[in-house]
Amino acid sequence: MSSSLPNSRPVEADVLERIKKIVGPKGCVTDPAEIEPHCVSWRDNWKGWVPLVVKPANTAELAEVVKVCAETGTAIVPQGGNTGLTGASQPHDDGSEIIVSTSRMNAIRDVDLANDTMTVEAGCILQSIQSAADEHNRLFPLSLAAEGSCQIGGNLATNAGGTQVLRYGNTRALVLGVEVVLPDGRIWDGLRSLRKDNTGYDLKQYFIGSEGTLGIITAAVLKLFPKPTDVQTCFVAVRDVAAAVELLGNARAIVGDQVTTFELIQRYGVEMTVRNVPGVVDPMEQAHDWYVLMEIAGQGAPGTLAADVEQCLAQGFEAGIVVDAVIAANRAQAQSMWAIREKIPEAQNHEGASIKHDVSVSISRIPEFIDKACERLDAAFPGCRPVAFGHVGDGNIHFNIGQPAGTDGEAFYKLYPDVNKVVHDLISQMNGSISAEHGLGRLRMHEAERYKSDVELDVMRAIKTTLDPGNIMNPGKVVSIARPEAPDV
Ligand SMILES: Cc1cc2nc3c(=O)[nH]c(=O)nc-3n(C[C@H](O)[C@H](O)[C@H](O)COP(=O)(O)OP(=O)(O)OC[C@H]3O[C@@H](n4cnc5c(N)ncnc54)[C@H](O)[C@@H]3O)c2cc1C
């Protein structure tokens, strides 16, 4: 997928020269072979082109680059690890933009253990932040499969979710302050490490989740947490999806917010992972329709929470909502349970074409959503194979629709808009979200415009045009705004 911007023209050579001078040879990528990976998405479904990728060494340099872009009407695609899934981190294909990558800005500026905070630059890889927290006997709980490549600036810009949102919240909840280069090149130093600050609008929240359309995040103050010392993981077969929701409520009644993970997995998900990914095994002898991967974590000596887990499962058996369960005896067993959940997307690639959705509804309505969606999809596209999995604990279901067995994958992909419409119309009727954690980017921008009210879209456009009147920050992503003609330079 690719698309051109309205009213755009290739970046002028003299503008490129001015920008190159600011960052110097170390901060410029001009070789097309090195530029290319920056222009292609992880799933290879978005491709564009830029004449220049810049990698500023620090905030001041980055701000100078943005000033030149603002003056000349040159559009910028901010980029972190380029693992985003919505086409927001890749440029359009007309050469009218440059990529500004934060990859060289990767210092940990400060660790304040008494305040439980860490101040990091945007280009820090998520995994390196987790490790740095660990070295200080703390937890930075943001965790997702792309953590070895994605950068914290990208995590903030997408308000990433991941596997521990139930306990710790999404990225938005893990940030106390940010430093941002605004679309006019000014630096806003909002690097506060305060847990209480009611001095007007909470400006950092505009930039978190804005997918690079309002400014470039250059640093952030992150919250740290005590490292859990007791982790209990179990794989539970449940009667149905409603039983999974009931089990979550029961578990929370027993251990409160120590439930850190509660992931729903369908039988087909287990089958295809075991079939397609070497090393993945079904932990149960008998097959069941629905499973939950549950993790409970807290402080105290290892094993302290085991009795609570057993109580929760025993209650579940008695109430008929749990039909089988395996508790991991050690970390290796826990990891092998996690592998089933984490390898579902990879396994589905082996099963042919699939049309993916990342939706959310209130937790109480998850069973209704899955039932109705499967029914409507089967009526419209007989034989299609929906796979529902994901973060039941925060109402977020990844709902991937596989092509009917033995049919033509390309033909199924052509049904993309029709399949989306069935799923997203239902989500909208149920007051849910068509993008729970991946964002809108280009993938869902126009769909969001279909489902959001005029009032909401007006407010979004007002924020965008106030902060970025020239529409140079990642144009054509998140919310559509006609891009003004670039000024003559
Ligand atoms: C295997 C895999 C698993 C994933 N799992 C999850 C998951 O569980 N949960 C989830 O939420 N996402 C998930 N993602 C999506 C992706 O990893 C996240 O969106 C991640 O937060 C993006 O970080 P990044 O550094 O790669 O950002 P990029 O892809 O480089 O950029 C993403 C967006 O942020 C903007 N941006 C990047 N850096 C900045 C900055 N410094 N300032 C302003 N804007 C910026 C870009 O312009 C773009 O709009 C997954 C992706 C993959 C490939």
The ligand as an SDF file (V2000), in Angstrom:
LIG
                    3D

 53 58  0  0  0  0  0  0  0  0999 V2000
    6.2530   -8.1240   16.2590 C   0  0  0  0  0  0  0  0  0  0  0  0
    5.5450   -6.8750   16.6730 C   0  0  0  0  0  0  0  0  0  0  0  0
    4.7810   -6.8900   17.8330 C   0  0  0  0  0  0  0  0  0  0  0  0
    4.1160   -5.7390   18.2470 C   0  0  0  0  0  0  0  0  0  0  0  0
    3.3790   -5.7850   19.3950 N   0  0  0  0  0  0  0  0  0  0  0  0
    2.7530   -4.6800   19.8150 C   0  0  0  0  0  0  0  0  0  0  0  0
    1.9780   -4.7030   21.0190 C   0  0  0  0  0  0  0  0  0  0  0  0
    1.8490   -5.7210   21.6700 O   0  0  0  0  0  0  0  0  0  0  0  0
    1.3870   -3.5640   21.3980 N   0  0  0  0  0  0  0  0  0  0  0  0
    1.5060   -2.3910   20.6870 C   0  0  0  0  0  0  0  0  0  0  0  0
    0.9440   -1.3760   21.0950 O   0  0  0  0  0  0  0  0  0  0  0  0
    2.2260   -2.3510   19.5400 N   0  0  0  0  0  0  0  0  0  0  0  0
    2.8400   -3.4430   19.0960 C   0  0  0  0  0  0  0  0  0  0  0  0
    3.5690   -3.4130   17.9330 N   0  0  0  0  0  0  0  0  0  0  0  0
    3.6510   -2.1740   17.1580 C   0  0  0  0  0  0  0  0  0  0  0  0
    4.9530   -1.3590   17.4220 C   0  0  0  0  0  0  0  0  0  0  0  0
    5.9690   -2.1470   17.9210 O   0  0  0  0  0  0  0  0  0  0  0  0
    4.6990   -0.2720   18.4060 C   0  0  0  0  0  0  0  0  0  0  0  0
    3.7950    0.6020   17.8150 O   0  0  0  0  0  0  0  0  0  0  0  0
    5.9500    0.5150   18.8330 C   0  0  0  0  0  0  0  0  0  0  0  0
    5.5510    1.3110   19.9220 O   0  0  0  0  0  0  0  0  0  0  0  0
    6.5420    1.3920   17.7470 C   0  0  0  0  0  0  0  0  0  0  0  0
    7.8320    1.8440   18.1410 O   0  0  0  0  0  0  0  0  0  0  0  0
    8.9390    2.2180   17.0410 P   0  0  0  0  0  0  0  0  0  0  0  0
   10.1020    2.8170   17.7310 O   0  0  0  0  0  0  0  0  0  0  0  0
    9.2250    1.0780   16.1690 O   0  0  0  0  0  0  0  0  0  0  0  0
    8.1720    3.3610   16.2580 O   0  0  0  0  0  0  0  0  0  0  0  0
    8.1170    3.6190   14.6930 P   0  0  0  0  0  0  0  0  0  0  0  0
    7.5300    2.4690   13.9830 O   0  0  0  0  0  0  0  0  0  0  0  0
    9.4210    4.1050   14.1920 O   0  0  0  0  0  0  0  0  0  0  0  0
    7.0720    4.8230   14.6730 O   0  0  0  0  0  0  0  0  0  0  0  0
    5.7550    4.6280   15.0570 C   0  0  0  0  0  0  0  0  0  0  0  0
    5.0310    5.9780   15.0130 C   0  0  0  0  0  0  0  0  0  0  0  0
    5.5860    6.8620   15.9670 O   0  0  0  0  0  0  0  0  0  0  0  0
    6.1680    8.0020   15.3320 C   0  0  0  0  0  0  0  0  0  0  0  0
    7.4140    8.2730   16.0550 N   0  0  0  0  0  0  0  0  0  0  0  0
    8.4680    7.4500   16.2180 C   0  0  0  0  0  0  0  0  0  0  0  0
    9.3800    8.0370   17.0140 N   0  0  0  0  0  0  0  0  0  0  0  0
    8.8810    9.2470   17.3520 C   0  0  0  0  0  0  0  0  0  0  0  0
    9.3470   10.3220   18.1500 C   0  0  0  0  0  0  0  0  0  0  0  0
   10.5110   10.2800   18.7890 N   0  0  0  0  0  0  0  0  0  0  0  0
    8.5660   11.4180   18.2920 N   0  0  0  0  0  0  0  0  0  0  0  0
    7.3650   11.4960   17.6550 C   0  0  0  0  0  0  0  0  0  0  0  0
    6.8870   10.5160   16.8820 N   0  0  0  0  0  0  0  0  0  0  0  0
    7.6290    9.4000   16.7370 C   0  0  0  0  0  0  0  0  0  0  0  0
    6.3400    7.6340   13.8900 C   0  0  0  0  0  0  0  0  0  0  0  0
    6.2830    8.7590   13.0450 O   0  0  0  0  0  0  0  0  0  0  0  0
    5.1500    6.7080   13.6790 C   0  0  0  0  0  0  0  0  0  0  0  0
    4.0040    7.4730   13.5080 O   0  0  0  0  0  0  0  0  0  0  0  0
    4.2290   -4.5520   17.4890 C   0  0  0  0  0  0  0  0  0  0  0  0
    4.9980   -4.5410   16.3250 C   0  0  0  0  0  0  0  0  0  0  0  0
    5.6590   -5.6800   15.9230 C   0  0  0  0  0  0  0  0  0  0  0  0
    6.4910   -5.6160   14.6900 C   0  0  0  0  0  0  0  0  0  0  0  0
  1  2  1  0
  2  3  1  0
  2 52  2  0
  3  4  2  0
  4  5  1  0
  4 50  1  0
  5  6  2  0
  6  7  1  0
  6 13  1  0
  7  8  2  0
  7  9  1  0
  9 10  1  0
 10 11  2  0
 10 12  1  0
 12 13  2  0
 13 14  1  0
 14 15  1  0
 14 50  1  0
 15 16  1  0
 16 17  1  0
 16 18  1  0
 18 19  1  0
 18 20  1  0
 20 21  1  0
 20 22  1  0
 22 23  1  0
 23 24  1  0
 24 25  2  0
 24 26  1  0
 24 27  1  0
 27 28  1  0
 28 29  2  0
 28 30  1  0
 28 31  1  0
 31 32  1  0
 32 33  1  0
 33 34  1  0
 33 48  1  0
 34 35  1  0
 35 36  1  0
 35 46  1  0
 36 37  1  0
 36 45  1  0
 37 38  2  0
 38 39  1  0
 39 40  1  0
 39 45  2  0
 40 41  1  0
 40 42  2  0
 42 43  1  0
 43 44  2  0
 44 45  1  0
 46 47  1  0
 46 48  1  0
 48 49  1  0
 50 51  2  0
 51 52  1  0
 52 53  1  0
M  END
$$$$
